[in-house]
Structure formats: structure tokens, C-alpha cells
């Protein structure tokens, strides 16, 4: 019986070695697959890093462009504010001159004449203008 038991033990050992060899082969294949996946992921990380760097450059350029635009708009706003203030001052001066003119003695003395002329028909005024030339 020892011969049968030894044969059985050898057969069992062969099966275990064959199973271990299959397992080793599977593990090597899995390790190779995982190495390929790690390599692919590293390449993807590098690609993403390059993309992010490119986006950073674009964002920086956009920020600089926006800063220049804000500076231009601010300058234009300042210029418009100065122009507005100058126009407001000119309006005040003109309004004061207009009021001074309306309060003048000459303007008040000529009021009846201006009223009379404004009530002359337009056609008659044209004739008078032509005759005075």
C-alpha cells in the first residue's frame, strides 16, 4: 500500500505544482496588466498636467487682458467725468449769462418791440426782410 500511497502523494504533489504554476502564471499576467494600467495612468496624469499648465497660461493671459480693459475703461470713465464736469460748468456759466441778459434793461425795454414783431404774419416779415436787403 505504500506504493499506492506514494503514487497518490506524487500525483497530488504534481496537481499542487500544476495549480501553483497556473496561479503563478495568472499572477504574472495580472501584474503585467497592472503595470500596463499604471503606465497608462501615468501618461494620463502627464497629459492632464500639461493641459492644466496650458489652461493656467490662458487664464493668466485672460486676467492680464481683463486688467488692461479695466484700466482702459477706468481711464475713459475718468475722462468722461472730467468732460461732464466741464459741460456742467459751461451750462452754469451760460445759464447765468442768459439770466443776466433776461434781467438787463435793454432786454426789458425791447420786449414790446419783440412782441409786436412776433405777431406780424410770417409772409409780411419775409417781405420786410427782402426789402431791407
N, CA, C and O atoms as a GROMACS GRO file, in nm:
protein
  532
    1UNK      N    1   0.078  -0.117   0.000
    1UNK     CA    2   0.000   0.000   0.000
    1UNK      C    3   0.084   0.126   0.000
    1UNK      O    4   0.039   0.233  -0.039
    2UNK      N    5   0.202   0.111   0.042
    2UNK     CA    6   0.290   0.227   0.043
    2UNK      C    7   0.317   0.273  -0.097
    2UNK      O    8   0.334   0.392  -0.121
    3UNK      N    9   0.322   0.180  -0.192
    3UNK     CA   10   0.344   0.218  -0.331
    3UNK      C   11   0.229   0.297  -0.385
    3UNK      O   12   0.249   0.392  -0.460
    4UNK      N   13   0.105   0.259  -0.348
    4UNK     CA   14  -0.014   0.331  -0.393
    4UNK      C   15  -0.025   0.464  -0.325
    4UNK      O   16  -0.067   0.563  -0.385
    5UNK      N   17   0.015   0.467  -0.197
    5UNK     CA   18   0.009   0.593  -0.122
    5UNK      C   19   0.114   0.688  -0.175
    5UNK      O   20   0.091   0.808  -0.187
    6UNK      N   21   0.234   0.632  -0.206
    6UNK     CA   22   0.339   0.718  -0.262
    6UNK      C   23   0.297   0.772  -0.397
    6UNK      O   24   0.323   0.888  -0.428
    7UNK      N   25   0.234   0.692  -0.477
    7UNK     CA   26   0.188   0.734  -0.610
    7UNK      C   27   0.080   0.841  -0.599
    7UNK      O   28   0.074   0.937  -0.675
    8UNK      N   29  -0.006   0.819  -0.498
    8UNK     CA   30  -0.113   0.916  -0.475
    8UNK      C   31  -0.053   1.049  -0.429
    8UNK      O   32  -0.097   1.156  -0.470
    9UNK      N   33   0.049   1.040  -0.342
    9UNK     CA   34   0.115   1.161  -0.292
    9UNK      C   35   0.186   1.232  -0.405
    9UNK      O   36   0.184   1.355  -0.411
   10UNK      N   37   0.250   1.158  -0.493
   10UNK     CA   38   0.320   1.218  -0.608
   10UNK      C   39   0.220   1.284  -0.700
   10UNK      O   40   0.242   1.395  -0.748
   11UNK      N   41   0.109   1.216  -0.725
   11UNK     CA   42   0.005   1.272  -0.812
   11UNK      C   43  -0.053   1.398  -0.752
   11UNK      O   44  -0.076   1.497  -0.821
   12UNK      N   45  -0.076   1.393  -0.622
   12UNK     CA   46  -0.131   1.510  -0.554
   12UNK      C   47  -0.029   1.625  -0.558
   12UNK      O   48  -0.066   1.740  -0.580
   13UNK      N   49   0.099   1.593  -0.537
   13UNK     CA   50   0.203   1.696  -0.542
   13UNK      C   51   0.211   1.755  -0.682
   13UNK      O   52   0.229   1.876  -0.697
   14UNK      N   53   0.200   1.672  -0.784
   14UNK     CA   54   0.202   1.721  -0.922
   14UNK      C   55   0.085   1.814  -0.948
   14UNK      O   56   0.100   1.918  -1.012
   15UNK      N   57  -0.032   1.776  -0.898
   15UNK     CA   58  -0.151   1.861  -0.915
   15UNK      C   59  -0.131   1.996  -0.845
   15UNK      O   60  -0.166   2.101  -0.898
   16UNK      N   61  -0.072   1.990  -0.725
   16UNK     CA   62  -0.049   2.114  -0.650
   16UNK      C   63   0.053   2.202  -0.723
   16UNK      O   64   0.037   2.324  -0.730
   17UNK      N   65   0.158   2.138  -0.776
   17UNK     CA   66   0.257   2.215  -0.851
   17UNK      C   67   0.195   2.274  -0.978
   17UNK      O   68   0.224   2.388  -1.014
   18UNK      N   69   0.113   2.198  -1.044
   18UNK     CA   70   0.048   2.246  -1.166
   18UNK      C   71  -0.045   2.363  -1.131
   18UNK      O   72  -0.051   2.463  -1.203
   19UNK      N   73  -0.120   2.348  -1.019
   19UNK     CA   74  -0.210   2.455  -0.976
   19UNK      C   75  -0.128   2.578  -0.938
   19UNK      O   76  -0.165   2.691  -0.970
   20UNK      N   77  -0.016   2.556  -0.868
   20UNK     CA   78   0.070   2.668  -0.829
   20UNK      C   79   0.128   2.734  -0.953
   20UNK      O   80   0.140   2.857  -0.958
   21UNK      N   81   0.166   2.655  -1.053
   21UNK     CA   82   0.221   2.711  -1.177
   21UNK      C   83   0.114   2.794  -1.248
   21UNK      O   84   0.144   2.902  -1.299
   22UNK      N   85  -0.010   2.742  -1.253
   22UNK     CA   86  -0.120   2.818  -1.315
   22UNK      C   87  -0.145   2.948  -1.239
   22UNK      O   88  -0.166   3.054  -1.298
   23UNK      N   89  -0.143   2.936  -1.106
   23UNK     CA   90  -0.165   3.055  -1.022
   23UNK      C   91  -0.052   3.156  -1.044
   23UNK      O   92  -0.078   3.276  -1.054
   24UNK      N   93   0.072   3.109  -1.053
   24UNK     CA   94   0.186   3.197  -1.076
   24UNK      C   95   0.172   3.265  -1.212
   24UNK      O   96   0.199   3.385  -1.225
   25UNK      N   97   0.131   3.190  -1.313
   25UNK     CA   98   0.112   3.246  -1.447
   25UNK      C   99   0.002   3.353  -1.443
   25UNK      O  100   0.017   3.461  -1.501
   26UNK      N  101  -0.108   3.322  -1.376
   26UNK     CA  102  -0.218   3.420  -1.365
   26UNK      C  103  -0.170   3.545  -1.292
   26UNK      O  104  -0.202   3.657  -1.333
   27UNK      N  105  -0.093   3.526  -1.184
   27UNK     CA  106  -0.044   3.641  -1.108
   27UNK      C  107   0.052   3.725  -1.192
   27UNK      O  108   0.049   3.848  -1.186
   28UNK      N  109   0.138   3.659  -1.270
   28UNK     CA  110   0.230   3.733  -1.359
   28UNK      C  111   0.153   3.811  -1.465
   28UNK      O  112   0.184   3.926  -1.495
   29UNK      N  113   0.050   3.745  -1.521
   29UNK     CA  114  -0.032   3.815  -1.621
   29UNK      C  115  -0.103   3.935  -1.558
   29UNK      O  116  -0.110   4.042  -1.618
   30UNK      N  117  -0.156   3.915  -1.436
   30UNK     CA  118  -0.224   4.024  -1.366
   30UNK      C  119  -0.125   4.136  -1.334
   30UNK      O  120  -0.159   4.254  -1.347
   31UNK      N  121  -0.005   4.102  -1.292
   31UNK     CA  122   0.098   4.201  -1.262
   31UNK      C  123   0.134   4.279  -1.389
   31UNK      O  124   0.149   4.401  -1.385
   32UNK      N  125   0.147   4.209  -1.501
   32UNK     CA  126   0.178   4.276  -1.629
   32UNK      C  127   0.064   4.370  -1.668
   32UNK      O  128   0.088   4.482  -1.712
   33UNK      N  129  -0.060   4.324  -1.650
   33UNK     CA  130  -0.176   4.407  -1.681
   33UNK      C  131  -0.177   4.531  -1.592
   33UNK      O  132  -0.204   4.641  -1.639
   34UNK      N  133  -0.149   4.512  -1.464
   34UNK     CA  134  -0.147   4.624  -1.370
   34UNK      C  135  -0.034   4.722  -1.403
   34UNK      O  136  -0.052   4.843  -1.392
   35UNK      N  137   0.084   4.670  -1.444
   35UNK     CA  138   0.194   4.758  -1.485
   35UNK      C  139   0.152   4.842  -1.606
   35UNK      O  140   0.179   4.961  -1.613
   36UNK      N  141   0.085   4.776  -1.702
   36UNK     CA  142   0.037   4.849  -1.820
   36UNK      C  143  -0.064   4.957  -1.780
   36UNK      O  144  -0.062   5.068  -1.833
   37UNK      N  145  -0.152   4.924  -1.686
   37UNK     CA  146  -0.252   5.020  -1.638
   37UNK      C  147  -0.184   5.137  -1.566
   37UNK      O  148  -0.223   5.252  -1.585
   38UNK      N  149  -0.083   5.107  -1.485
   38UNK     CA  150  -0.009   5.213  -1.415
   38UNK      C  151   0.061   5.303  -1.517
   38UNK      O  152   0.060   5.425  -1.503
   39UNK      N  153   0.120   5.244  -1.619
   39UNK     CA  154   0.187   5.322  -1.725
   39UNK      C  155   0.085   5.410  -1.796
   39UNK      O  156   0.113   5.527  -1.824
   40UNK      N  157  -0.031   5.355  -1.827
   40UNK     CA  158  -0.137   5.432  -1.893
   40UNK      C  159  -0.183   5.547  -1.805
   40UNK      O  160  -0.203   5.659  -1.852
   41UNK      N  161  -0.199   5.518  -1.675
   41UNK     CA  162  -0.244   5.622  -1.582
   41UNK      C  163  -0.139   5.732  -1.567
   41UNK      O  164  -0.173   5.850  -1.557
   42UNK      N  165  -0.010   5.694  -1.564
   42UNK     CA  166   0.095   5.795  -1.557
   42UNK      C  167   0.091   5.884  -1.683
   42UNK      O  168   0.107   6.006  -1.674
   43UNK      N  169   0.070   5.822  -1.797
   43UNK     CA  170   0.061   5.900  -1.921
   43UNK      C  171  -0.060   5.994  -1.915
   43UNK      O  172  -0.050   6.109  -1.958
   44UNK      N  173  -0.171   5.948  -1.863
   44UNK     CA  174  -0.292   6.031  -1.850
   44UNK      C  175  -0.266   6.147  -1.752
   44UNK      O  176  -0.308   6.260  -1.777
   45UNK      N  177  -0.197   6.116  -1.643
   45UNK     CA  178  -0.164   6.222  -1.546
   45UNK      C  179  -0.076   6.327  -1.613
   45UNK      O  180  -0.098   6.447  -1.596
   46UNK      N  181   0.024   6.282  -1.688
   46UNK     CA  182   0.111   6.377  -1.759
   46UNK      C  183   0.032   6.461  -1.858
   46UNK      O  184   0.055   6.582  -1.870
   47UNK      N  185  -0.062   6.399  -1.929
   47UNK     CA  186  -0.145   6.471  -2.025
   47UNK      C  187  -0.232   6.574  -1.953
   47UNK      O  188  -0.245   6.688  -1.998
   48UNK      N  189  -0.292   6.533  -1.841
   48UNK     CA  190  -0.375   6.624  -1.764
   48UNK      C  191  -0.291   6.740  -1.707
   48UNK      O  192  -0.336   6.854  -1.705
   49UNK      N  193  -0.171   6.710  -1.661
   49UNK     CA  194  -0.081   6.813  -1.607
   49UNK      C  195  -0.047   6.914  -1.717
   49UNK      O  196  -0.047   7.035  -1.693
   50UNK      N  197  -0.017   6.865  -1.838
   50UNK     CA  198   0.012   6.956  -1.950
   50UNK      C  199  -0.109   7.042  -1.984
   50UNK      O  200  -0.096   7.161  -2.010
   51UNK      N  201  -0.226   6.981  -1.982
   51UNK     CA  202  -0.350   7.055  -2.010
   51UNK      C  203  -0.371   7.166  -1.906
   51UNK      O  204  -0.404   7.279  -1.941
   52UNK      N  205  -0.350   7.132  -1.779
   52UNK     CA  206  -0.368   7.229  -1.671
   52UNK      C  207  -0.267   7.343  -1.685
   52UNK      O  208  -0.302   7.459  -1.665
   53UNK      N  209  -0.143   7.310  -1.720
   53UNK     CA  210  -0.043   7.416  -1.741
   53UNK      C  211  -0.086   7.508  -1.855
   53UNK      O  212  -0.073   7.630  -1.844
   54UNK      N  213  -0.137   7.450  -1.962
   54UNK     CA  214  -0.182   7.531  -2.076
   54UNK      C  215  -0.300   7.618  -2.034
   54UNK      O  216  -0.309   7.735  -2.073
   55UNK      N  217  -0.391   7.563  -1.955
   55UNK     CA  218  -0.505   7.641  -1.907
   55UNK      C  219  -0.459   7.754  -1.815
   55UNK      O  220  -0.515   7.864  -1.818
   56UNK      N  221  -0.358   7.726  -1.732
   56UNK     CA  222  -0.303   7.830  -1.645
   56UNK      C  223  -0.249   7.947  -1.727
   56UNK      O  224  -0.269   8.063  -1.691
   57UNK      N  225  -0.180   7.916  -1.836
   57UNK     CA  226  -0.127   8.021  -1.924
   57UNK      C  227  -0.242   8.102  -1.984
   57UNK      O  228  -0.237   8.225  -1.987
   58UNK      N  229  -0.344   8.033  -2.032
   58UNK     CA  230  -0.459   8.102  -2.091
   58UNK      C  231  -0.528   8.190  -1.987
   58UNK      O  232  -0.564   8.304  -2.016
   59UNK      N  233  -0.546   8.137  -1.868
   59UNK     CA  234  -0.611   8.214  -1.760
   59UNK      C  235  -0.528   8.338  -1.726
   59UNK      O  236  -0.583   8.446  -1.708
   60UNK      N  237  -0.398   8.322  -1.717
   60UNK     CA  238  -0.311   8.436  -1.687
   60UNK      C  239  -0.322   8.542  -1.797
   60UNK      O  240  -0.332   8.661  -1.768
   61UNK      N  241  -0.321   8.498  -1.923
   61UNK     CA  242  -0.336   8.593  -2.035
   61UNK      C  243  -0.471   8.663  -2.029
   61UNK      O  244  -0.481   8.784  -2.050
   62UNK      N  245  -0.576   8.586  -1.998
   62UNK     CA  246  -0.710   8.646  -1.988
   62UNK      C  247  -0.716   8.747  -1.874
   62UNK      O  248  -0.778   8.853  -1.888
   63UNK      N  249  -0.654   8.716  -1.762
   63UNK     CA  250  -0.652   8.810  -1.649
   63UNK      C  251  -0.580   8.939  -1.686
   63UNK      O  252  -0.625   9.048  -1.654
   64UNK      N  253  -0.467   8.924  -1.755
   64UNK     CA  254  -0.391   9.042  -1.796
   64UNK      C  255  -0.472   9.126  -1.894
   64UNK      O  256  -0.473   9.249  -1.886
   65UNK      N  257  -0.540   9.059  -1.986
   65UNK     CA  258  -0.624   9.130  -2.083
   65UNK      C  259  -0.738   9.202  -2.011
   65UNK      O  260  -0.768   9.317  -2.042
   66UNK      N  261  -0.801   9.133  -1.916
   66UNK     CA  262  -0.910   9.194  -1.840
   66UNK      C  263  -0.859   9.314  -1.760
   66UNK      O  264  -0.927   9.417  -1.751
   67UNK      N  265  -0.739   9.302  -1.702
   67UNK     CA  266  -0.682   9.414  -1.626
   67UNK      C  267  -0.658   9.534  -1.717
   67UNK      O  268  -0.684   9.647  -1.678
   68UNK      N  269  -0.608   9.508  -1.838
   68UNK     CA  270  -0.587   9.618  -1.934
   68UNK      C  271  -0.721   9.681  -1.973
   68UNK      O  272  -0.731   9.803  -1.986
   69UNK      N  273  -0.823   9.598  -1.992
   69UNK     CA  274  -0.954   9.651  -2.027
   69UNK      C  275  -1.011   9.735  -1.913
   69UNK      O  276  -1.067   9.842  -1.937
   70UNK      N  277  -0.997   9.687  -1.790
   70UNK     CA  278  -1.046   9.763  -1.675
   70UNK      C  279  -0.972   9.896  -1.667
   70UNK      O  280  -1.032  10.000  -1.640
   71UNK      N  281  -0.842   9.892  -1.691
   71UNK     CA  282  -0.763  10.016  -1.688
   71UNK      C  283  -0.812  10.113  -1.796
   71UNK      O  284  -0.825  10.232  -1.770
   72UNK      N  285  -0.838  10.061  -1.916
   72UNK     CA  286  -0.888  10.146  -2.024
   72UNK      C  287  -1.025  10.204  -1.992
   72UNK      O  288  -1.051  10.321  -2.016
   73UNK      N  289  -1.111  10.120  -1.938
   73UNK     CA  290  -1.246  10.165  -1.902
   73UNK      C  291  -1.239  10.269  -1.792
   73UNK      O  292  -1.311  10.369  -1.795
   74UNK      N  293  -1.153  10.246  -1.694
   74UNK     CA  294  -1.137  10.342  -1.584
   74UNK      C  295  -1.087  10.476  -1.638
   74UNK      O  296  -1.135  10.581  -1.596
   75UNK      N  297  -0.991  10.471  -1.728
   75UNK     CA  298  -0.938  10.594  -1.789
   75UNK      C  299  -1.047  10.667  -1.867
   75UNK      O  300  -1.061  10.788  -1.856
   76UNK      N  301  -1.125  10.591  -1.945
   76UNK     CA  302  -1.234  10.652  -2.022
   76UNK      C  303  -1.338  10.712  -1.930
   76UNK      O  304  -1.390  10.820  -1.957
   77UNK      N  305  -1.369  10.643  -1.821
   77UNK     CA  306  -1.466  10.694  -1.725
   77UNK      C  307  -1.418  10.824  -1.662
   77UNK      O  308  -1.494  10.919  -1.645
   78UNK      N  309  -1.290  10.828  -1.627
   78UNK     CA  310  -1.233  10.949  -1.570
   78UNK      C  311  -1.242  11.065  -1.670
   78UNK      O  312  -1.279  11.177  -1.634
   79UNK      N  313  -1.208  11.037  -1.795
   79UNK     CA  314  -1.216  11.140  -1.900
   79UNK      C  315  -1.360  11.188  -1.917
   79UNK      O  316  -1.384  11.308  -1.928
   80UNK      N  317  -1.456  11.095  -1.918
   80UNK     CA  318  -1.597  11.134  -1.932
   80UNK      C  319  -1.643  11.216  -1.811
   80UNK      O  320  -1.721  11.310  -1.826
   81UNK      N  321  -1.595  11.181  -1.693
   81UNK     CA  322  -1.632  11.256  -1.573
   81UNK      C  323  -1.579  11.399  -1.582
   81UNK      O  324  -1.649  11.494  -1.549
   82UNK      N  325  -1.455  11.413  -1.628
   82UNK     CA  326  -1.398  11.547  -1.645
   82UNK      C  327  -1.479  11.625  -1.748
   82UNK      O  328  -1.512  11.742  -1.726
   83UNK      N  329  -1.512  11.561  -1.861
   83UNK     CA  330  -1.592  11.627  -1.965
   83UNK      C  331  -1.729  11.668  -1.911
   83UNK      O  332  -1.777  11.778  -1.938
   84UNK      N  333  -1.791  11.580  -1.835
   84UNK     CA  334  -1.922  11.611  -1.776
   84UNK      C  335  -1.913  11.732  -1.684
   84UNK      O  336  -1.998  11.821  -1.688
   85UNK      N  337  -1.809  11.734  -1.602
   85UNK     CA  338  -1.791  11.847  -1.510
   85UNK      C  339  -1.768  11.976  -1.587
   85UNK      O  340  -1.820  12.082  -1.550
   86UNK      N  341  -1.689  11.969  -1.695
   86UNK     CA  342  -1.665  12.088  -1.778
   86UNK      C  343  -1.795  12.136  -1.842
   86UNK      O  344  -1.823  12.256  -1.847
   87UNK      N  345  -1.875  12.040  -1.892
   87UNK     CA  346  -2.002  12.076  -1.955
   87UNK      C  347  -2.100  12.134  -1.852
   87UNK      O  348  -2.172  12.229  -1.881
   88UNK      N  349  -2.102  12.077  -1.733
   88UNK     CA  350  -2.190  12.128  -1.628
   88UNK      C  351  -2.149  12.271  -1.592
   88UNK      O  352  -2.234  12.357  -1.570
   89UNK      N  353  -2.018  12.296  -1.586
   89UNK     CA  354  -1.970  12.430  -1.557
   89UNK      C  355  -2.007  12.526  -1.670
   89UNK      O  356  -2.052  12.638  -1.644
   90UNK      N  357  -1.990  12.482  -1.796
   90UNK     CA  358  -2.026  12.566  -1.910
   90UNK      C  359  -2.176  12.595  -1.909
   90UNK      O  360  -2.218  12.706  -1.941
   91UNK      N  361  -2.257  12.497  -1.872
   91UNK     CA  362  -2.402  12.517  -1.864
   91UNK      C  363  -2.435  12.621  -1.757
   91UNK      O  364  -2.519  12.709  -1.778
   92UNK      N  365  -2.368  12.612  -1.641
   92UNK     CA  366  -2.390  12.710  -1.535
   92UNK      C  367  -2.355  12.851  -1.583
   92UNK      O  368  -2.431  12.946  -1.560
   93UNK      N  369  -2.240  12.864  -1.648
   93UNK     CA  370  -2.197  12.996  -1.696
   93UNK      C  371  -2.296  13.048  -1.800
   93UNK      O  372  -2.337  13.164  -1.793
   94UNK      N  373  -2.336  12.963  -1.894
   94UNK     CA  374  -2.431  13.004  -1.998
   94UNK      C  375  -2.565  13.041  -1.937
   94UNK      O  376  -2.628  13.138  -1.979
   95UNK      N  377  -2.609  12.963  -1.839
   95UNK     CA  378  -2.736  12.992  -1.773
   95UNK      C  379  -2.730  13.125  -1.700
   95UNK      O  380  -2.826  13.202  -1.702
   96UNK      N  381  -2.618  13.151  -1.635
   96UNK     CA  382  -2.603  13.279  -1.565
   96UNK      C  383  -2.603  13.395  -1.664
   96UNK      O  384  -2.665  13.499  -1.638
   97UNK      N  385  -2.534  13.378  -1.778
   97UNK     CA  386  -2.533  13.482  -1.881
   97UNK      C  387  -2.673  13.504  -1.936
   97UNK      O  388  -2.715  13.618  -1.960
   98UNK      N  389  -2.745  13.394  -1.957
   98UNK     CA  390  -2.882  13.403  -2.009
   98UNK      C  391  -2.970  13.479  -1.910
   98UNK      O  392  -3.045  13.568  -1.949
   99UNK      N  393  -2.960  13.444  -1.781
   99UNK     CA  394  -3.038  13.514  -1.679
   99UNK      C  395  -3.000  13.662  -1.671
   99UNK      O  396  -3.087  13.747  -1.656
  100UNK      N  397  -2.871  13.692  -1.682
  100UNK     CA  398  -2.824  13.830  -1.679
  100UNK      C  399  -2.883  13.907  -1.798
  100UNK      O  400  -2.926  14.021  -1.784
  101UNK      N  401  -2.883  13.842  -1.916
  101UNK     CA  402  -2.940  13.904  -2.035
  101UNK      C  403  -3.089  13.931  -2.016
  101UNK      O  404  -3.137  14.040  -2.048
  102UNK      N  405  -3.163  13.832  -1.964
  102UNK     CA  406  -3.307  13.849  -1.945
  102UNK      C  407  -3.338  13.960  -1.844
  102UNK      O  408  -3.442  14.025  -1.854
  103UNK      N  409  -3.250  13.981  -1.748
  103UNK     CA  410  -3.273  14.086  -1.648
  103UNK      C  411  -3.220  14.222  -1.692
  103UNK      O  412  -3.241  14.322  -1.623
  104UNK      N  413  -3.154  14.227  -1.806
  104UNK     CA  414  -3.094  14.353  -1.850
  104UNK      C  415  -3.201  14.454  -1.890
  104UNK      O  416  -3.312  14.419  -1.930
  105UNK      N  417  -3.164  14.578  -1.877
  105UNK     CA  418  -3.256  14.688  -1.911
  105UNK      C  419  -3.288  14.686  -2.060
  105UNK      O  420  -3.404  14.707  -2.098
  106UNK      N  421  -3.190  14.662  -2.143
  106UNK     CA  422  -3.212  14.661  -2.288
  106UNK      C  423  -3.313  14.553  -2.326
  106UNK      O  424  -3.402  14.577  -2.409
  107UNK      N  425  -3.301  14.438  -2.268
  107UNK     CA  426  -3.394  14.329  -2.300
  107UNK      C  427  -3.536  14.365  -2.258
  107UNK      O  428  -3.631  14.338  -2.330
  108UNK      N  429  -3.548  14.426  -2.142
  108UNK     CA  430  -3.682  14.463  -2.094
  108UNK      C  431  -3.740  14.578  -2.176
  108UNK      O  432  -3.860  14.582  -2.200
  109UNK      N  433  -3.656  14.671  -2.219
  109UNK     CA  434  -3.705  14.784  -2.299
  109UNK      C  435  -3.752  14.738  -2.436
  109UNK      O  436  -3.850  14.790  -2.489
  110UNK      N  437  -3.682  14.639  -2.493
  110UNK     CA  438  -3.717  14.593  -2.629
  110UNK      C  439  -3.826  14.486  -2.628
  110UNK      O  440  -3.863  14.437  -2.734
  111UNK      N  441  -3.878  14.450  -2.513
  111UNK     CA  442  -3.982  14.345  -2.504
  111UNK      C  443  -4.104  14.379  -2.587
  111UNK      O  444  -4.152  14.292  -2.660
  112UNK      N  445  -4.159  14.504  -2.581
  112UNK     CA  446  -4.277  14.533  -2.662
  112UNK      C  447  -4.248  14.522  -2.812
  112UNK      O  448  -4.333  14.476  -2.889
  113UNK      N  449  -4.129  14.563  -2.854
  113UNK     CA  450  -4.094  14.553  -2.995
  113UNK      C  451  -4.085  14.406  -3.038
  113UNK      O  452  -4.133  14.369  -3.144
  114UNK      N  453  -4.024  14.325  -2.956
  114UNK     CA  454  -4.014  14.182  -2.989
  114UNK      C  455  -4.152  14.118  -2.993
  114UNK      O  456  -4.180  14.034  -3.078
  115UNK      N  457  -4.239  14.160  -2.901
  115UNK     CA  458  -4.375  14.106  -2.900
  115UNK      C  459  -4.448  14.145  -3.028
  115UNK      O  460  -4.516  14.063  -3.089
  116UNK      N  461  -4.434  14.269  -3.068
  116UNK     CA  462  -4.502  14.317  -3.190
  116UNK      C  463  -4.450  14.243  -3.312
  116UNK      O  464  -4.528  14.202  -3.398
  117UNK      N  465  -4.319  14.226  -3.321
  117UNK     CA  466  -4.260  14.156  -3.436
  117UNK      C  467  -4.307  14.011  -3.438
  117UNK      O  468  -4.330  13.956  -3.545
  118UNK      N  469  -4.320  13.948  -3.323
  118UNK     CA  470  -4.362  13.808  -3.320
  118UNK      C  471  -4.506  13.791  -3.364
  118UNK      O  472  -4.547  13.681  -3.401
  119UNK      N  473  -4.585  13.900  -3.361
  119UNK     CA  474  -4.725  13.891  -3.403
  119UNK      C  475  -4.747  13.936  -3.547
  119UNK      O  476  -4.861  13.934  -3.595
  120UNK      N  477  -4.644  13.976  -3.616
  120UNK     CA  478  -4.655  14.009  -3.758
  120UNK      C  479  -4.657  13.876  -3.833
  120UNK      O  480  -4.578  13.788  -3.802
  121UNK      N  481  -4.747  13.861  -3.930
  121UNK     CA  482  -4.751  13.735  -4.005
  121UNK      C  483  -4.616  13.706  -4.072
  121UNK      O  484  -4.542  13.798  -4.107
  122UNK      N  485  -4.588  13.581  -4.087
  122UNK     CA  486  -4.459  13.536  -4.141
  122UNK      C  487  -4.437  13.591  -4.281
  122UNK      O  488  -4.326  13.634  -4.315
  123UNK      N  489  -4.540  13.592  -4.362
  123UNK     CA  490  -4.524  13.640  -4.500
  123UNK      C  491  -4.484  13.788  -4.501
  123UNK      O  492  -4.403  13.829  -4.584
  124UNK      N  493  -4.539  13.867  -4.411
  124UNK     CA  494  -4.506  14.009  -4.404
  124UNK      C  495  -4.362  14.026  -4.356
  124UNK      O  496  -4.289  14.112  -4.405
  125UNK      N  497  -4.322  13.945  -4.260
  125UNK     CA  498  -4.184  13.953  -4.210
  125UNK      C  499  -4.084  13.922  -4.322
  125UNK      O  500  -3.978  13.984  -4.330
  126UNK      N  501  -4.118  13.826  -4.408
  126UNK     CA  502  -4.031  13.792  -4.521
  126UNK      C  503  -4.017  13.911  -4.615
  126UNK      O  504  -3.908  13.943  -4.661
  127UNK      N  505  -4.130  13.976  -4.642
  127UNK     CA  506  -4.127  14.093  -4.731
  127UNK      C  507  -4.040  14.204  -4.671
  127UNK      O  508  -3.963  14.268  -4.742
  128UNK      N  509  -4.053  14.224  -4.542
  128UNK     CA  510  -3.974  14.328  -4.475
  128UNK      C  511  -3.825  14.294  -4.483
  128UNK      O  512  -3.742  14.381  -4.508
  129UNK      N  513  -3.792  14.167  -4.462
  129UNK     CA  514  -3.651  14.123  -4.469
  129UNK      C  515  -3.596  14.143  -4.609
  129UNK      O  516  -3.482  14.189  -4.625
  130UNK      N  517  -3.676  14.109  -4.712
  130UNK     CA  518  -3.629  14.124  -4.850
  130UNK      C  519  -3.610  14.273  -4.884
  130UNK      O  520  -3.517  14.311  -4.956
  131UNK      N  521  -3.698  14.354  -4.832
  131UNK     CA  522  -3.689  14.497  -4.860
  131UNK      C  523  -3.572  14.561  -4.791
  131UNK      O  524  -3.520  14.663  -4.838
  132UNK      N  525  -3.527  14.505  -4.679
  132UNK     CA  526  -3.417  14.567  -4.608
  132UNK      C  527  -3.281  14.528  -4.667
  132UNK      O  528  -3.179  14.584  -4.627
  133UNK      N  529  -3.279  14.436  -4.760
  133UNK     CA  530  -3.152  14.393  -4.820
  133UNK      C  531  -3.107  14.481  -4.926
  133UNK      O  532  -3.002  14.458  -4.986
   0.00000   0.00000   0.00000
